[in-house]
Amino acid sequence: SMNFNPSDNGDELLVYCSETDEGVGDFIAVVIKDRHVELRFDVGSGMVVVRSNYIIQPGSWTRIEIHRDLKDGKLSVNGEVIIEGKSTGTARLMSLNTPLYIGGVNRTRIRINKHVDVTRHFHGCINQLEISGKLHLLNSTIDSANIENCEISAIPWNHSSSPFPIVPVFRHETPLTPVIYQMTSVTPPPYNPCDEEPCKHGACQISNSYDGYSCICEYGYVGINCENVLRQCEMLKPCKNGGTCLEMHGTYKCDCPLRFSGTNCEKQVKIAYDVAFRGDGWLELERTVMTHEEDRELMGFEISTNKTNGLIMWHGQPPDDLNPDDYIALGIIDGYIEYQYNLGSGPAVIRVTTQRVDDGERHRIILKRQGTDGSIELNGEHTESGVSDGIQRILNARGNVYLGGVPDYAMTYGRYYSGFSGCIYTLEVQDSGAIDIGEMAVRGKNVFPCT
C-alpha cells in the first residue's frame, strides 16, 4: 500500500521491479495510465492488467492497496471496491531480481519492460509505502536520484476503511518523510527524459523510441545509455607491467609477460621447478637445457591436465626459420600422450593409446631416444616404441626450448595448433634431476606457478 499526490495528469511510473535489468521476463509495476491506477504484472504466462475505475486528481492525495497471491492480483484505490485480475497459464511464481524502484528507475542500469507501457518518472509526493509491513521508505533505500522533502502536507489515512484484511505493520506516529521526484509547480514543464541525464558517456536527444530518447555515444562507448566501453584496451589501458591487451566481446584480456600474472598483469609471480599454463601461454627456455649432443637421450616429465589437446614441449629451429627441419616434441592428442622427433628424413610419431592423460591426475612420462630408435613410457606401465626415417642419428635443433606452447604455431610445421592447459611439475634431461625451470627461462606469456 502507499499514498501518493501527483502534480500533473501525465502517465507515470509509481513502482517497478523486474526479473532482469534488460526488461525481459517476470515483472510487477504500478503505474498511472490515463489518470487511472493500474497494476501490471507477469509471472511468465502473459501480462495481467488490473485497472481501477477511480480517476486520479492532481494535487490530491490518493491511497492505493495492492495484493498479489500467485496468479491473482487485487487493487483498491481510496477504499473503492476491489478490482481483481488473474494470470492465465500454469506459471504461478514470480521471479524478481532487480531492486524495487519507487517513482522511477535508474535508467543507466534498468530498461523498463515494454509491457509496462509507461516510462515517465513520477512527479509528486509519495509516503507511507508498506510492503507486507516490512518496508521503511527511507531506511530501506540503497540508491536514489532527484528527490527531496515534499512541500505538500501529508494527511493521515484511515486504515480502517481498507477493503483488505489488516495485517500487523510497524506504524510511525507521523507519516514517513515523503519522496518527491520533481515538484516545480502545479503545471510542470513538458517531460524531457534527457533531463535525467541517462547517457553516461554521450549526448542525449529526444526521439520516438520506446524510452523517448536516444544517446549519441562518445568515441569508444556503446550501449543504450553509452554505458559499455567498446574499445577497452584503447580507452582503459588496463594491462600493467608490459602486458599486451586484447579486445574481446564486451571485455578485454591481458597477455602477461614472464614473471607477471593476474587480470591486469598486476601480480608478480616466481617460476621455479613447476609451471602452469591455461592454453594461451608458452615459456621459452635456453637452448642449453637440451643439447642433443649424445647418441642416447633421456627426458622425464610429470604433468596433469584435463584438456584433450595441447603442446607440452617443443624444440626445433628458431622462430624465423619455418622450413621443415629437425625437431623433438611432446604433446597431447585426443587425450593421449604423443612423442615425436625428426632427424631430418621424416618423423617418428609414437603415441600411447592404452591410457588417457586428460583426467586431471598426475602422470609420469619418460622419453628415450638412441639414434633413430625412440620410446615413450607412461606411468611405468605403458610403453610404445618407434623409429624415424633415414640414417641420421643426431638431432640438430638450433632454436630454444619451449614449454606449454610456442609464440607462433607455424614453428611446428602444422603439427600442433593449441597450447597446453595444466601443470608441468617436473622436467628432467639426462641425469640432471629436477631442473629449475624459472632459472632457465628467457621469455614467456601467461605462465604461473602450479601452486
PETA-V291310 format. One record per residue. N is the residue number from 0. RES is the residue in three letters. PSI is psi in whole degrees, -180 to 180 (NA if undefined). Layout:
n: (N;N)
res: (RES;RES)
psi: (PSI;PSI)
//
This chain:
n: (0;1;2;3;4;5;6;7;8;9;10;11;12;13;14;15;16;17;18;19;20;21;22;23;24;25;26;27;28;29;30;31;32;33;34;35;36;37;38;39;40;41;42;43;44;45;46;47;48;49;50;51;52;53;54;55;56;57;58;59;60;61;62;63;64;65;66;67;68;69;70;71;72;73;74;75;76;77;78;79;80;81;82;83;84;85;86;87;88;89;90;91;92;93;94;95;96;97;98;99;100;101;102;103;104;105;106;107;108;109;110;111;112;113;114;115;116;117;118;119;120;121;122;123;124;125;126;127;128;129;130;131;132;133;134;135;136;137;138;139;140;141;142;143;144;145;146;147;148;149;150;151;152;153;154;155;156;157;158;159;160;161;162;163;164;165;166;167;168;169;170;171;172;173;174;175;176;177;178;179;180;181;182;183;184;185;186;187;188;189;190;191;192;193;194;195;196;197;198;199;200;201;202;203;204;205;206;207;208;209;210;211;212;213;214;215;216;217;218;219;220;221;222;223;224;225;226;227;228;229;230;231;232;233;234;235;236;237;238;239;240;241;242;243;244;245;246;247;248;249;250;251;252;253;254;255;256;257;258;259;260;261;262;263;264;265;266;267;268;269;270;271;272;273;274;275;276;277;278;279;280;281;282;283;284;285;286;287;288;289;290;291;292;293;294;295;296;297;298;299;300;301;302;303;304;305;306;307;308;309;310;311;312;313;314;315;316;317;318;319;320;321;322;323;324;325;326;327;328;329;330;331;332;333;334;335;336;337;338;339;340;341;342;343;344;345;346;347;348;349;350;351;352;353;354;355;356;357;358;359;360;361;362;363;364;365;366;367;368;369;370;371;372;373;374;375;376;377;378;379;380;381;382;383;384;385;386;387;388;389;390;391;392;393;394;395;396;397;398;399;400;401;402;403;404;405;406;407;408;409;410;411;412;413;414;415;416;417;418;419;420;421;422;423;424;425;426;427;428;429;430;431;432;433;434;435;436;437;438;439;440;441;442;443;444;445;446;447;448;449;450)
res: (SER;MET;ASN;PHE;ASN;PRO;SER;ASP;ASN;GLY;ASP;GLU;LEU;LEU;VAL;TYR;CYS;SER;GLU;THR;ASP;GLU;GLY;VAL;GLY;ASP;PHE;ILE;ALA;VAL;VAL;ILE;LYS;ASP;ARG;HIS;VAL;GLU;LEU;ARG;PHE;ASP;VAL;GLY;SER;GLY;MET;VAL;VAL;VAL;ARG;SER;ASN;TYR;ILE;ILE;GLN;PRO;GLY;SER;TRP;THR;ARG;ILE;GLU;ILE;HIS;ARG;ASP;LEU;LYS;ASP;GLY;LYS;LEU;SER;VAL;ASN;GLY;GLU;VAL;ILE;ILE;GLU;GLY;LYS;SER;THR;GLY;THR;ALA;ARG;LEU;MET;SER;LEU;ASN;THR;PRO;LEU;TYR;ILE;GLY;GLY;VAL;ASN;ARG;THR;ARG;ILE;ARG;ILE;ASN;LYS;HIS;VAL;ASP;VAL;THR;ARG;HIS;PHE;HIS;GLY;CYS;ILE;ASN;GLN;LEU;GLU;ILE;SER;GLY;LYS;LEU;HIS;LEU;LEU;ASN;SER;THR;ILE;ASP;SER;ALA;ASN;ILE;GLU;ASN;CYS;GLU;ILE;SER;ALA;ILE;PRO;TRP;ASN;HIS;SER;SER;SER;PRO;PHE;PRO;ILE;VAL;PRO;VAL;PHE;ARG;HIS;GLU;THR;PRO;LEU;THR;PRO;VAL;ILE;TYR;GLN;MET;THR;SER;VAL;THR;PRO;PRO;PRO;TYR;ASN;PRO;CYS;ASP;GLU;GLU;PRO;CYS;LYS;HIS;GLY;ALA;CYS;GLN;ILE;SER;ASN;SER;TYR;ASP;GLY;TYR;SER;CYS;ILE;CYS;GLU;TYR;GLY;TYR;VAL;GLY;ILE;ASN;CYS;GLU;ASN;VAL;LEU;ARG;GLN;CYS;GLU;MET;LEU;LYS;PRO;CYS;LYS;ASN;GLY;GLY;THR;CYS;LEU;GLU;MET;HIS;GLY;THR;TYR;LYS;CYS;ASP;CYS;PRO;LEU;ARG;PHE;SER;GLY;THR;ASN;CYS;GLU;LYS;GLN;VAL;LYS;ILE;ALA;TYR;ASP;VAL;ALA;PHE;ARG;GLY;ASP;GLY;TRP;LEU;GLU;LEU;GLU;ARG;THR;VAL;MET;THR;HIS;GLU;GLU;ASP;ARG;GLU;LEU;MET;GLY;PHE;GLU;ILE;SER;THR;ASN;LYS;THR;ASN;GLY;LEU;ILE;MET;TRP;HIS;GLY;GLN;PRO;PRO;ASP;ASP;LEU;ASN;PRO;ASP;ASP;TYR;ILE;ALA;LEU;GLY;ILE;ILE;ASP;GLY;TYR;ILE;GLU;TYR;GLN;TYR;ASN;LEU;GLY;SER;GLY;PRO;ALA;VAL;ILE;ARG;VAL;THR;THR;GLN;ARG;VAL;ASP;ASP;GLY;GLU;ARG;HIS;ARG;ILE;ILE;LEU;LYS;ARG;GLN;GLY;THR;ASP;GLY;SER;ILE;GLU;LEU;ASN;GLY;GLU;HIS;THR;GLU;SER;GLY;VAL;SER;ASP;GLY;ILE;GLN;ARG;ILE;LEU;ASN;ALA;ARG;GLY;ASN;VAL;TYR;LEU;GLY;GLY;VAL;PRO;ASP;TYR;ALA;MET;THR;TYR;GLY;ARG;TYR;TYR;SER;GLY;PHE;SER;GLY;CYS;ILE;TYR;THR;LEU;GLU;VAL;GLN;ASP;SER;GLY;ALA;ILE;ASP;ILE;GLY;GLU;MET;ALA;VAL;ARG;GLY;LYS;ASN;VAL;PHE;PRO;CYS;THR)
psi: (158;158;142;155;99;154;-6;-176;11;160;129;156;125;-48;141;138;142;167;-35;158;-24;-2;28;154;-161;152;164;138;147;124;161;119;117;41;17;145;135;137;121;131;160;121;12;-2;17;153;144;135;119;115;130;151;-12;135;122;135;123;141;1;140;139;139;131;146;130;140;128;130;102;-111;-8;136;139;143;135;135;124;39;10;172;140;132;133;153;154;137;140;172;-176;-18;138;-32;144;133;115;124;-19;163;160;122;135;125;-5;-176;165;100;-20;-13;-35;134;121;136;134;-24;-12;-36;13;129;-15;138;157;139;111;-159;145;137;173;51;125;132;106;26;14;-2;128;122;-41;-45;-22;1;131;-15;152;164;141;48;157;171;141;138;-6;133;132;131;139;152;141;101;-18;-17;0;134;-10;156;138;129;150;126;158;121;138;148;-29;153;151;148;122;163;134;131;-32;120;99;-50;172;-32;91;163;163;143;130;106;-22;-18;-25;2;60;-22;109;-39;60;-176;139;141;145;139;176;16;173;-39;-8;3;166;159;136;106;147;162;130;-3;145;175;163;-41;24;38;-12;140;119;-50;75;-37;-44;-40;-40;-29;61;-22;124;170;39;12;152;127;133;129;128;179;103;4;-159;170;137;124;118;140;170;135;12;148;-178;166;-40;23;32;-12;135;131;157;126;131;-107;-15;159;141;152;160;19;-8;22;180;157;124;126;158;144;-27;-12;-36;102;-27;30;-21;150;-33;129;146;127;143;141;148;124;167;143;160;18;149;-13;147;146;120;-46;141;131;113;-127;169;156;-28;-1;98;12;130;128;-169;143;164;140;152;128;175;124;117;34;-3;150;139;135;127;146;150;123;9;-14;8;147;152;129;113;122;137;114;9;-10;131;155;3;41;4;-2;162;140;136;128;130;124;132;144;131;102;-125;-12;134;161;158;135;131;119;26;8;-34;126;137;150;164;171;138;160;161;-175;-6;142;-14;137;119;86;114;-12;-178;169;138;137;142;-8;-173;159;-31;119;-5;-22;-23;9;35;11;-24;149;-9;152;166;139;110;-153;137;108;-34;139;126;142;125;-124;33;-21;-173;126;137;96;-42;-34;-29;-1;139;-52;170;166;127;55;151;166;155;-33;NA)
//
